[in-house]
Amino acid sequence: MKKLLVGLMMVAMGLLLMAPMASAYPVSAGDSIVVTLGIGGGVNGGGAFNVNEVGDSLGVLFDTFCVERSEHFGLGETLYIGSITNGAIEGGFTGGNPDPLDTKTAFLVNQWAARAILHTDFNANDLQLAIWLLEGELGTLTLTSGASALIASAANASGDYGVAVMNLYAPGTLECKQDMLVYNPVPEPATLLLFGLGLLGLVGIRRKLKK
């Protein structure tokens, strides 16, 4: 039992040391990606879209949605990730430069990533509309009842939920392309640390009960 406790404590300490330097996004600034049509079929010109990294053989890394409606890209076009930040840059119907991502958008994308929002065509289209509304980009489009329900579900959102913005450019130029969303698909070390400490607590309680 002592050996088990010591082992768990070492794992927890290791995760604690790792936590500050964690970066678990599936892509990084400087990568090149190709975006293709995903769930939803591109209704209203939005997502979901599939993201593949140029130069690897992993296939689709994750799916994503547009932040802005006034910046464009071509399906299958190679895009350069200039930076990964907490907001959109250039373009956009409203907001500054940069334009910080709304916490409600982050919450909803996190829910999509966790599949708490089912991956259906209707839900993908509703989520894209909800994102555009929250980011001041809806314009003349009509909000659906499904999109309204998603927005209502995010009323108490606070934080970034591991969601960030890929600021995309045409390769080798300063031409801004679409800003798209990226999320952390695996638990961060800080989360794993809490899980490890919880295991330590359970082991300790079990040991006391045995006594």
SEZA-468702 format. One record per residue (C-alpha): residue number from 1; residue in one letter; x, z, y. Coordinates in steps of 0.02 Angstrom, whole numbers, plus 50000, padded with zeros to 5 digits. Each point is the difference from the previous one (the first is absolute). Layout:
<sites>
<site pos="NUM" code="a" u="X" w="Z" v="Y"/>
...
</sites>
This chain:
<sites>
<site pos="1" code="m" u="50000" w="50000" v="50000"/>
<site pos="2" code="k" u="50141" w="50044" v="50119"/>
<site pos="3" code="k" u="50082" w="49832" v="49968"/>
<site pos="4" code="l" u="49835" w="49911" v="50036"/>
<site pos="5" code="l" u="49978" w="50094" v="50163"/>
<site pos="6" code="v" u="50178" w="49962" v="50053"/>
<site pos="7" code="g" u="49976" w="49817" v="49957"/>
<site pos="8" code="l" u="49839" w="49987" v="50101"/>
<site pos="9" code="m" u="50081" w="50089" v="50147"/>
<site pos="10" code="m" u="50144" w="49876" v="49997"/>
<site pos="11" code="v" u="49879" w="49853" v="49999"/>
<site pos="12" code="a" u="49902" w="50075" v="50145"/>
<site pos="13" code="m" u="50158" w="50028" v="50102"/>
<site pos="14" code="g" u="50057" w="49823" v="49964"/>
<site pos="15" code="l" u="49835" w="49931" v="50063"/>
<site pos="16" code="l" u="50012" w="50109" v="50155"/>
<site pos="17" code="l" u="50170" w="49926" v="50041"/>
<site pos="18" code="m" u="49935" w="49825" v="49972"/>
<site pos="19" code="a" u="49842" w="50019" v="50105"/>
<site pos="20" code="p" u="50072" w="49974" v="50175"/>
<site pos="21" code="m" u="50080" w="49833" v="49953"/>
<site pos="22" code="a" u="49853" w="49932" v="49903"/>
<site pos="23" code="s" u="49949" w="49819" v="50028"/>
<site pos="24" code="a" u="49889" w="49936" v="49861"/>
<site pos="25" code="y" u="49922" w="49846" v="50080"/>
<site pos="26" code="p" u="50010" w="49853" v="49880"/>
<site pos="27" code="v" u="50083" w="49893" v="50135"/>
<site pos="28" code="s" u="50123" w="50035" v="50141"/>
<site pos="29" code="a" u="50043" w="49931" v="50171"/>
<site pos="30" code="g" u="50109" w="49847" v="49974"/>
<site pos="31" code="d" u="49906" w="49942" v="49844"/>
<site pos="32" code="s" u="49911" w="49833" v="49991"/>
<site pos="33" code="i" u="49828" w="49989" v="49923"/>
<site pos="34" code="v" u="49869" w="49871" v="49954"/>
<site pos="35" code="v" u="49817" w="50041" v="50028"/>
<site pos="36" code="t" u="49863" w="49920" v="49897"/>
<site pos="37" code="l" u="49812" w="50020" v="49989"/>
<site pos="38" code="g" u="49939" w="50152" v="49905"/>
<site pos="39" code="i" u="49836" w="50089" v="49969"/>
<site pos="40" code="g" u="49863" w="49953" v="50121"/>
<site pos="41" code="g" u="50036" w="49814" v="50012"/>
<site pos="42" code="g" u="50055" w="50000" v="50182"/>
<site pos="43" code="v" u="49827" w="50023" v="50077"/>
<site pos="44" code="n" u="50017" w="50002" v="50191"/>
<site pos="45" code="g" u="50183" w="49954" v="49978"/>
<site pos="46" code="g" u="50046" w="50174" v="49940"/>
<site pos="47" code="g" u="50059" w="50090" v="49845"/>
<site pos="48" code="a" u="50030" w="50061" v="49877"/>
<site pos="49" code="f" u="50163" w="49904" v="49980"/>
<site pos="50" code="n" u="50132" w="50010" v="49863"/>
<site pos="51" code="v" u="50181" w="50035" v="50048"/>
<site pos="52" code="n" u="50148" w="49933" v="49901"/>
<site pos="53" code="e" u="50181" w="50031" v="50051"/>
<site pos="54" code="v" u="50110" w="49846" v="50010"/>
<site pos="55" code="g" u="50140" w="50004" v="49872"/>
<site pos="56" code="d" u="49928" w="50115" v="49869"/>
<site pos="57" code="s" u="49900" w="49970" v="49843"/>
<site pos="58" code="l" u="49883" w="50150" v="50009"/>
<site pos="59" code="g" u="49847" w="49900" v="50051"/>
<site pos="60" code="v" u="49874" w="50078" v="50119"/>
<site pos="61" code="l" u="50070" w="50162" v="50072"/>
<site pos="62" code="f" u="49843" w="50057" v="50089"/>
<site pos="63" code="d" u="49852" w="49935" v="50096"/>
<site pos="64" code="t" u="49978" w="50011" v="50187"/>
<site pos="65" code="f" u="49886" w="49971" v="50149"/>
<site pos="66" code="c" u="50020" w="49929" v="50175"/>
<site pos="67" code="v" u="50012" w="50115" v="50150"/>
<site pos="68" code="e" u="49969" w="49868" v="50134"/>
<site pos="69" code="r" u="49892" w="49844" v="50010"/>
<site pos="70" code="s" u="50094" w="49905" v="50136"/>
<site pos="71" code="e" u="50162" w="49978" v="49901"/>
<site pos="72" code="h" u="50005" w="49880" v="49855"/>
<site pos="73" code="f" u="50100" w="49947" v="49848"/>
<site pos="74" code="g" u="49985" w="49870" v="49862"/>
<site pos="75" code="l" u="49961" w="50048" v="49821"/>
<site pos="76" code="g" u="50158" w="49977" v="49898"/>
<site pos="77" code="e" u="50108" w="50001" v="50157"/>
<site pos="78" code="t" u="50161" w="50103" v="49996"/>
<site pos="79" code="l" u="49991" w="50144" v="50122"/>
<site pos="80" code="y" u="50142" w="50114" v="50059"/>
<site pos="81" code="i" u="49970" w="50187" v="50015"/>
<site pos="82" code="g" u="50080" w="50040" v="50167"/>
<site pos="83" code="s" u="49952" w="50183" v="49993"/>
<site pos="84" code="i" u="49883" w="50124" v="49918"/>
<site pos="85" code="t" u="49922" w="50113" v="50132"/>
<site pos="86" code="n" u="49845" w="50100" v="50040"/>
<site pos="87" code="g" u="49922" w="49863" v="50107"/>
<site pos="88" code="a" u="49971" w="49816" v="50033"/>
<site pos="89" code="i" u="50110" w="49907" v="50124"/>
<site pos="90" code="e" u="49957" w="49856" v="50115"/>
<site pos="91" code="g" u="49836" w="49907" v="49983"/>
<site pos="92" code="g" u="49834" w="50084" v="49970"/>
<site pos="93" code="f" u="49837" w="49998" v="50097"/>
<site pos="94" code="t" u="50023" w="50178" v="50063"/>
<site pos="95" code="g" u="50130" w="50140" v="50002"/>
<site pos="96" code="g" u="50176" w="50015" v="50064"/>
<site pos="97" code="n" u="50167" w="49939" v="49935"/>
<site pos="98" code="p" u="50027" w="50083" v="49881"/>
<site pos="99" code="d" u="49820" w="50039" v="49954"/>
<site pos="100" code="p" u="49999" w="50157" v="49889"/>
<site pos="101" code="l" u="49905" w="49988" v="49837"/>
<site pos="102" code="d" u="49838" w="50098" v="50000"/>
<site pos="103" code="t" u="50001" w="50149" v="49882"/>
<site pos="104" code="k" u="49832" w="49943" v="49930"/>
<site pos="105" code="t" u="50077" w="49833" v="49953"/>
<site pos="106" code="a" u="50143" w="50091" v="49913"/>
<site pos="107" code="f" u="49876" w="50109" v="49905"/>
<site pos="108" code="l" u="49897" w="49852" v="49940"/>
<site pos="109" code="v" u="50152" w="49899" v="49944"/>
<site pos="110" code="n" u="50061" w="50154" v="49907"/>
<site pos="111" code="q" u="49831" w="50011" v="49913"/>
<site pos="112" code="w" u="50012" w="49816" v="49954"/>
<site pos="113" code="a" u="50176" w="50024" v="49932"/>
<site pos="114" code="a" u="49940" w="50148" v="49895"/>
<site pos="115" code="r" u="49851" w="49896" v="49941"/>
<site pos="116" code="a" u="49880" w="50130" v="50069"/>
<site pos="117" code="i" u="49925" w="49843" v="50078"/>
<site pos="118" code="l" u="49961" w="49882" v="49856"/>
<site pos="119" code="h" u="50094" w="49835" v="50006"/>
<site pos="120" code="t" u="49856" w="49878" v="50017"/>
<site pos="121" code="d" u="49976" w="49848" v="50112"/>
<site pos="122" code="f" u="49866" w="50088" v="50101"/>
<site pos="123" code="n" u="50105" w="50157" v="50026"/>
<site pos="124" code="a" u="50153" w="49899" v="50049"/>
<site pos="125" code="n" u="49900" w="49906" v="50131"/>
<site pos="126" code="d" u="49920" w="50161" v="50063"/>
<site pos="127" code="l" u="50168" w="50086" v="50012"/>
<site pos="128" code="q" u="50076" w="49857" v="50100"/>
<site pos="129" code="l" u="49853" w="50007" v="50122"/>
<site pos="130" code="a" u="50017" w="50189" v="50013"/>
<site pos="131" code="i" u="50186" w="49984" v="50039"/>
<site pos="132" code="w" u="49968" w="49871" v="50135"/>
<site pos="133" code="l" u="49865" w="50109" v="50079"/>
<site pos="134" code="l" u="50112" w="50154" v="49999"/>
<site pos="135" code="e" u="50146" w="49902" v="50073"/>
<site pos="136" code="g" u="49893" w="49920" v="50137"/>
<site pos="137" code="e" u="50012" w="49827" v="49921"/>
<site pos="138" code="l" u="49823" w="49966" v="49938"/>
<site pos="139" code="g" u="49956" w="49884" v="50144"/>
<site pos="140" code="t" u="49842" w="49900" v="49966"/>
<site pos="141" code="l" u="49993" w="50041" v="49815"/>
<site pos="142" code="t" u="49854" w="50104" v="49936"/>
<site pos="143" code="l" u="50034" w="50166" v="49917"/>
<site pos="144" code="t" u="49917" w="50015" v="49828"/>
<site pos="145" code="s" u="49912" w="50155" v="49937"/>
<site pos="146" code="g" u="50139" w="50021" v="49873"/>
<site pos="147" code="a" u="50133" w="49997" v="50136"/>
<site pos="148" code="s" u="49900" w="50126" v="50102"/>
<site pos="149" code="a" u="49992" w="50116" v="49849"/>
<site pos="150" code="l" u="50188" w="49988" v="49977"/>
<site pos="151" code="i" u="50030" w="50044" v="50182"/>
<site pos="152" code="a" u="49882" w="50149" v="49986"/>
<site pos="153" code="s" u="50095" w="50062" v="49847"/>
<site pos="154" code="a" u="50160" w="50007" v="50104"/>
<site pos="155" code="a" u="49926" w="50106" v="50139"/>
<site pos="156" code="n" u="50115" w="50148" v="49967"/>
<site pos="157" code="a" u="50159" w="49900" v="49970"/>
<site pos="158" code="s" u="50163" w="50073" v="50065"/>
<site pos="159" code="g" u="50176" w="49939" v="49966"/>
<site pos="160" code="d" u="50076" w="49839" v="49936"/>
<site pos="161" code="y" u="49961" w="50024" v="49813"/>
<site pos="162" code="g" u="50159" w="49907" v="49953"/>
<site pos="163" code="v" u="49936" w="49841" v="50084"/>
<site pos="164" code="a" u="50104" w="49897" v="50122"/>
<site pos="165" code="v" u="50003" w="49829" v="50083"/>
<site pos="166" code="m" u="50111" w="49855" v="49949"/>
<site pos="167" code="n" u="50047" w="49908" v="50161"/>
<site pos="168" code="l" u="50022" w="49822" v="49938"/>
<site pos="169" code="y" u="50095" w="49853" v="50074"/>
<site pos="170" code="a" u="50037" w="49820" v="49959"/>
<site pos="171" code="p" u="50171" w="50000" v="49912"/>
<site pos="172" code="g" u="50147" w="49976" v="50118"/>
<site pos="173" code="t" u="49893" w="50007" v="50158"/>
<site pos="174" code="l" u="49917" w="50125" v="50115"/>
<site pos="175" code="e" u="49828" w="49921" v="49970"/>
<site pos="176" code="c" u="49881" w="50143" v="49962"/>
<site pos="177" code="k" u="49888" w="49974" v="49852"/>
<site pos="178" code="q" u="49862" w="50115" v="49936"/>
<site pos="179" code="d" u="50022" w="50188" v="49990"/>
<site pos="180" code="m" u="49950" w="50058" v="49826"/>
<site pos="181" code="l" u="49983" w="50167" v="49913"/>
<site pos="182" code="v" u="50113" w="50077" v="49870"/>
<site pos="183" code="y" u="49976" w="50162" v="49906"/>
<site pos="184" code="n" u="50099" w="50118" v="49891"/>
<site pos="185" code="p" u="49940" w="49964" v="49822"/>
<site pos="186" code="v" u="50083" w="50153" v="49919"/>
<site pos="187" code="p" u="49999" w="50185" v="50042"/>
<site pos="188" code="e" u="50133" w="50046" v="50127"/>
<site pos="189" code="p" u="50133" w="50127" v="49947"/>
<site pos="190" code="a" u="49919" w="50130" v="50112"/>
<site pos="191" code="t" u="49839" w="49980" v="49901"/>
<site pos="192" code="l" u="50095" w="50009" v="49837"/>
<site pos="193" code="l" u="50084" w="50159" v="50064"/>
<site pos="194" code="l" u="49831" w="50083" v="50025"/>
<site pos="195" code="f" u="49952" w="49945" v="49825"/>
<site pos="196" code="g" u="50161" w="50073" v="49930"/>
<site pos="197" code="l" u="49975" w="50165" v="50090"/>
<site pos="198" code="g" u="49824" w="50005" v="49932"/>
<site pos="199" code="l" u="50069" w="49982" v="49825"/>
<site pos="200" code="l" u="50118" w="50145" v="50033"/>
<site pos="201" code="g" u="49853" w="50106" v="50055"/>
<site pos="202" code="l" u="49900" w="49957" v="49845"/>
<site pos="203" code="v" u="50147" w="50041" v="49886"/>
<site pos="204" code="g" u="50023" w="50167" v="50088"/>
<site pos="205" code="i" u="49816" w="50045" v="49983"/>
<site pos="206" code="r" u="49999" w="49952" v="49816"/>
<site pos="207" code="r" u="50153" w="50108" v="49969"/>
<site pos="208" code="k" u="49916" w="50150" v="50083"/>
<site pos="209" code="l" u="49844" w="49976" v="49896"/>
<site pos="210" code="k" u="50102" w="49999" v="49840"/>
<site pos="211" code="k" u="50079" w="50167" v="50049"/>
</sites>
